[in-house]
């Protein structure tokens, strides 16, 4: 029986070459798959293009709602940020894409899945760890880790020549000075001119380069904007009082945040494969959602529960970054996160101004904040007896005093 391969396909130069090369090298039937996860690329005519390039069939699936509801929202509940800055936009999309590839492979009776991730990046790990967790019997083909492929295509010029020879319909333009990856949560820029960590991607002369989803803060309106977010069990369910699905929330906040230049990140991060990499990111809606969610937690979440969950943020974020979305430890942490969110409900108001996100109020029927306890004014109800603090401090200071007296005897 002829080998079947499900290929992650975008219609661009790289994946078009991959499709033809795989079909030729493996004498295989190629089933193309394109995931619409909010990259805002023109998908019209992609089916004809794929079949003309050599695919026997193509799936073009809109996964945006699933992406927002089952991937972005659980990660926001966990307050996950990698290395203190990265909102994990690319990282969280890969397990969804790989999951759908596995489903297609099973439905089509395919033996293998293939991707165009390079041997230097994180995506290869994310795709393949997902496949290992969901369909260990599937073979994963990674052409960029195949010496034959790299020898044949050492650069872009060879790929363009190959397409011309094979009459593969691609629009090969001049090489961009960086690479991009976009989805509903963010857009990332890396490589090319960004490989110099001293290069200033925030210079206003690069407005045409790094302002796909958001303006530079300097170009944002001079008047702040206010927005309210309603939460239920840790999930945003409405913006400015209007009920929305997770997808609608992301689209609304992306537009608003982008206008005010919020969620822009320029960082040097540690890749799973061992090297450092410089990336520039725009995550306008995700930044607002993350900030507002934290504000809601500050009012409603028990202190010890919050501190326990917060202690797991670096671990959770690293699991997502490294591709372990379907690993048992991520699922276990997620169960704890879900439990912690049961009372994280209410309304948060935030102010957006010149790239900044600022708290402008929060309220909840599940608030743990008591003005009569926290007040600095006289408390006629005696809800908090300040005399109690004497014994509290004395007991907590006992071990410190004991240690100090011991050391004084030396």
N, C-alpha and C positions, 0 to 999 in steps of 0.2 A: 504494500500500500504506500502511495506517495506520501512523503513527509509533508506535514502541514505546520506552518509557522505563523503565529499571530504577532504582527509587528506594530509597535507604537509609532504612529505615522502622523506627520503634520503637513506634508505636501511641500516642504521646503527642500533645499538642496541636499542636506545631509540625509534625511530620511528617504528621499527619492532615490539617491544613490544606494542606500542600504537595501531598499526593496529589490532593486534590480540585481545587486550583488548577491544577496541571499538566495534569490530564485535561481541564479546562475550557478553559484558555488555549491548549494545543497540540493540542486535539482528538486526544489520544493514548491508546494503551493503556498502562496503568501496571502494571508488574510490581514488586511489593514485595519487599524483601529485608531480613531481620533477622538479624544475626550474633550468636550466643550466644558471647561471649568472656569469660564469667564475671561479667557485670554483676549476676547474682542477681536479676533482675527476673522477674516472673511472665509467662511467655510463653503460658500456656494461654489459648486463645480468641483469640489474635492473628490467626490465619488468617481467622476469621469476621469479625473487626473490620475487617481490611484489605479484604476483599471487599465488606463493607457500605459502606466508605468510597469504593470505586471501583476497587480493584485487580482485574485479571483473574486474577492468580495471585500466590501469595506463597511465597517460600523462607524457611524458618527453619532455619538451619544451625548446628550445634554445632561451633565452630572452636576450642574451648579447648585440645585436645591439640596441634593445629597451632600455635596461638599460643604455647604454652609451648615446644615443641620447636624450631620453625623461626624464631621471632622473639625471644622473651625470652632463651633460652639463648645464641644467638650474640652478642647484645648484652651479656650478662653476661660472656662470654669476653673481650670487648673492654674490659671495665671501664668502660663508657660512663656518664658522668654529665654532664648539661648544666649549665654554669656552676657546677660544683663542688657542686651540691645536688640537682638534679632527676633522678630515676631514669627519666624518659622514659616513664612509664606510658601516657599518652594517645598520645604521638607514635608509639610502636612498634605500637600497635593499628591505626592508620589504614591503613597499606599493606596489611595483611591484609584488612581490610574492603573496600578498593578493589579488591584482587586478585580477591576472590570476586565482586564486582559485575561486573567485566570478564568473568569466566568465565560468569556467568549471561547477560550481554548477548550474548556470542558464541553460547551455546547456544540462546537464544531469538530470535536474529536481530534484536536491538534496535539501534536507531540511536544511542541516547543513554543516559547515566546521569545521575542527579541526586542532589544532596545538600543537606542543610539547614544547612551551615556558613555562618556570617556572613562578611561582607566585611572584618571587622576581625581575624579570628583566623588561627591557623596551620592549622587543619584543612582549609580550602578548598585550601590549597597542597598538603597531603599527599595528599588525594584525587586532585587533578588531576595532580600530577606522577607518581603511580603509574599513572594512566590513560594519560598521555602515553608512559610507558615501556613499558607492556604492550599497549596498544591505541590507537595514535595516530589511528586512523580514527574512533574514537568521539567524538561530541559530548558535552560536559559541560555540564549545565544547573545553574546556581547561582541559585535564585530570590532569595536575599537580595542579590544584586548586580544584580537587575532592578528598575528604577525603578517598573515597574507593580506589582510585588509589594509593595515598601516603601510605596508610596502607598496601597495597599489595606489594608495591615496595619501601621500605624505602632506598634501596641502590642498587648499581650495581650488587652485588652478587645475589640478589633476581631476578633481570632481567635476568641474565645469566641462572639461574636455571629454570626460566619460559620458556626461549627459548629452553632449553634442553628438558624440559617436553613436550612442544608443537611441538618439532622438527622444530623450526623456524630456517632457515639457516642464521646465523650471525657469523661473526668472532670476537669473544669477546677477545680482547687482554688485557694485564695488563693496569690498569688505568693510563692515562697520568697525569703528574703533573700539568696540566692546560687544559683548553678547548680552541678550536680554531674555528674561523668562517672566511671563505675566499670567496671573490668574485672578480670581475674585478677591483674594486677600491682599495681594501686593504685586509689585513688579520689581525684579532684581536686575542689576547691571553688574557685570564682572568681566575680567580679562581685558585684553587690549590696552588702552591708555590707563585703565584703572589698576594695572599691575604695578604701577609706581605708587606706593603708599603716600608719597609726598604730593601727588597730583590733587589739586583742589577741585573736587566735583561740585562744590557749592558755589563756584564762581559764576556770577550772573551771566557771563558770556556763554555758558553752557545750557542756557534755557531750553534749547532745542534738543539737548541730549538727555537730561535727567529730570524732566518735568512731564512725564506721561500721565501720571495720576494726580500730581499735586504741583502747586506753584512753589517757588522759593519763598521763604518767609518774608523776605524784603518786598516781594510782589503781592503779598496777601492784602486784603482790605484793611484800611486804617481804623475801621470800626469793628469791634468784636461781635461774634455771633453766639447766641445761647441756644442750647438744645437740651431737651429732657429725654431720658431713656427710662422706660419702665422694665423692671426685671421680675421674673417669676422663677423661683427655684434656680437662680443663677443664670438664667437665659434672658436675653433682651427680647421682649415681646411687642414693644411699641416704641415709636420715636415721635416726640412732640404730641403724644396722646393718640396717635394713629396706630392701630394694631397692624403688625407686619409679620410675615414669615421671616425666618433667618436670612433667606436670600434677599428679600426686600430691605431688611435692616442693613445688610452689608452694602447694597447698592446705594441706599440713601446716605449712609455715613461716609462712604467713599467719596461721593460727590461733595458733601458738605466739608469733610476734612480736607479734601484736595484743594478746595477753594481757599482755605485758610492755612495751607502749607504745613499741616501737622503730619506726624508719622514718618518723617524723613530720617534715615539712618545711614551713616557711613562708618564702616567698621572693618577691622581685621579680625577674622575669626579662625578658630581651629577646626579644620576639617577632620573627619573621622579617619581618613586614610593617612593622616600624619603631618600634612603640610599646613601652613598658614595661608589664608586667602583673603583678599580684600574684596568687599562687596558694598554696593550702594543700593539702598532699598527705599521704596515708597510704600507705606502701609497706612494710608489715611484713615479708613474706616476701622481697621483692626486696632489702631492706636487709641481711638476714641472709645471703642468698646472695651478694651482692656482696662483703660483708666477708670471708666464709669463703673465697671464690674467691681473693681477694687474698692471704690468708694462705697458701693452698696454693701460689700462684705464688712467694711470697717464699722458699719452701723449695726449689722445684724449677726455677725458670726462670733461665736464664743471664742474667747482669747486663746485657750489651749488648743482648740480645734484649728484655729487660724495658724497658730505657730507650728503645729504638726504638719498641716498641709503646706505651709510655706517652706518648711524644711525639705519637702519633697520636690519643690519647683525645679531646682537644678537637675535632679535626676530625671524627672518627667521630660523637661525640655531636651535633655541630652538623648533620651530614648527616641523622641520624635525626630530630632536632628539626625541621629544615626540610623534611622530606618526601622526601629523596633516597635512600630505602632501595634502590630499584632502579637507582640511578645507577652507572655503571661504576667511579667512584672508591670508592664504599662497598664494592662487590664486590671490588675489588682489595685494599682494606685488610682485608676479612674473610678473604681468602686468606692474608694475612700472619698475621692473628690465629690462624687455624686451625692453621697451621704452628707457631706459638709455643706451642700448647697440648698438643703431643704427649707431653710428659712431666709435665704438670700433673695428677698422679694421686696419691691418698693420702687421708688423713683429717685433718680439722680439728675441733677441739673449741672451741666458743664459749660464753661465759657471757652471759646476758641478765638485765639488772637495771635497773629504773626508767628505761626508755627508752634504755639504753646497750647496746652490743654490744662484748664484750671477748674477746680471744684467751685461750684456756685450754689451748692445745697444738696441735701439728701434727706429723704424721709421714708419711713417704713412702718407698717403695722406690727412688724416683728423686731422693732428697734430694741436694742439692749442698752441704749443710752438713756440715762435718767437725769434730768436737770436737777432734781431735788437732791440727788447724791453728788453730782459733780459740781454743783454751784459753789462759788467762793463767797457767796453772801450768807447771812444768817439763815439757819435751817430750823424753822419752828417745829417741823415734823420729826426732827432728830433721826432722819433716815440713815445718816452716817454719824456715828459717835467718834469724834476725833481722839478721844481718850484711848480707844481700842488700839490705835496705832503704836502706843507706847510698848505694850507687850509684844506686838507683832515685830517691831524693829528689834527689841531686846532678844527675842528668840532667833531671829535671822542673823543677828550680830554675834551670837554666842560662839560659834566656831571661829569667827575672826578674832575675837578676844582671846580665846583659848590658844590659838596659834601665835598670836602676838606675845602672850605671856610666856609661852614655851621658848620662843626665839629670844626673849629678853634674858632668860636664864643662862644662855650660852656665853 
